[in-house]
Amino acid sequence: MSFSSSDDDSQQRFALGLVFALIALVVASVVGTVVVQRGMGGAKAPAAATAAATDDGASVRVENGVVKFYFATGKADLAAGANEALADIVQGVAAGQKAVVSGFHDATGDAALNAELAKNRALAVRDALQALGVAEDRIELKKPEATQGSGSNAEARRVEVVLAGV
C-alpha cells in the first residue's frame, strides 16, 4: 500500500507543479504586455511627419488643413500624435469655426458593419476633440455621401476633420 501512496504523492506534486508553472506563465505574459504597452505609449510621433497609411496600422496625417486619421482593420483606436494633429482644429474652433468630422471605410467585409465601424471611428475622433476642450456643439459629425473611402484599403479606413465657417 505504501508504494501506491507514493505514486499518488508524485502525481499530486507533478500536477501542483504544472499548475504553478501555468500561473507563472500567465503572470509573466501579463507583466510583459503591460511593460511593452507603457514603453510604446510614451513615444509621440509628430503629426505632420507621420507617413501615409500603407500598412495595416493606425496613423495620422495633416494635409492642406485636413486632419486624416487612418485605422487598422476592424479597429477604432486613434494613432499616437492625435492631439498634436488636432491642435490647428482646436485653435480654429476657438476662433469661431466648427470642426466637421467624417468617417470612411474600406471595401472589405460586411457593408453594414463597415458603416458602423466608420461611425465609431468618427466618434473616437469627436471624443478626442472634446478631451482637448472643444464643446460638443462645435463639432459636427457629417456622414459623407459615399462612405467608402478612395485609395487603397489602408487609405480608405479613415476619418477626416476639417474646419468650417459657422
C-alpha positions, 0 to 999 in steps of 0.5 A, spaced: 500 500 500 505 504 501 508 504 494 501 506 491 501 512 496 507 514 493 505 514 486 499 518 488 504 523 492 508 524 485 502 525 481 499 530 486 506 534 486 507 533 478 500 536 477 501 542 483 507 543 479 504 544 472 499 548 475 504 553 478 508 553 472 501 555 468 500 561 473 507 563 472 506 563 465 500 567 465 503 572 470 509 573 466 505 574 459 501 579 463 507 583 466 510 583 459 504 586 455 503 591 460 511 593 460 511 593 452 504 597 452 507 603 457 514 603 453 510 604 446 505 609 449 510 614 451 513 615 444 509 621 440 510 621 433 509 628 430 503 629 426 505 632 420 511 627 419 507 621 420 507 617 413 501 615 409 497 609 411 500 603 407 500 598 412 495 595 416 496 600 422 493 606 425 496 613 423 495 620 422 496 625 417 495 633 416 494 635 409 492 642 406 488 643 413 485 636 413 486 632 419 486 624 416 486 619 421 487 612 418 485 605 422 487 598 422 482 593 420 476 592 424 479 597 429 477 604 432 483 606 436 486 613 434 494 613 432 499 616 437 500 624 435 492 625 435 492 631 439 498 634 436 494 633 429 488 636 432 491 642 435 490 647 428 482 644 429 482 646 436 485 653 435 480 654 429 474 652 433 476 657 438 476 662 433 469 661 431 469 655 426 466 648 427 470 642 426 466 637 421 468 630 422 467 624 417 468 617 417 470 612 411 471 605 410 474 600 406 471 595 401 472 589 405 467 585 409 460 586 411 457 593 408 453 594 414 458 593 419 463 597 415 458 603 416 458 602 423 465 601 424 466 608 420 461 611 425 465 609 431 471 611 428 468 618 427 466 618 434 473 616 437 475 622 433 469 627 436 471 624 443 478 626 442 476 633 440 472 634 446 478 631 451 482 637 448 476 642 450 472 643 444 464 643 446 460 638 443 456 643 439 462 645 435 463 639 432 459 636 427 459 629 425 457 629 417 456 622 414 459 623 407 455 621 401 459 615 399 462 612 405 467 608 402 473 611 402 478 612 395 485 609 395 487 603 397 484 599 403 489 602 408 487 609 405 480 608 405 479 606 413 479 613 415 476 619 418 477 626 416 476 633 420 476 639 417 474 646 419 468 650 417 465 657 417 459 657 422 
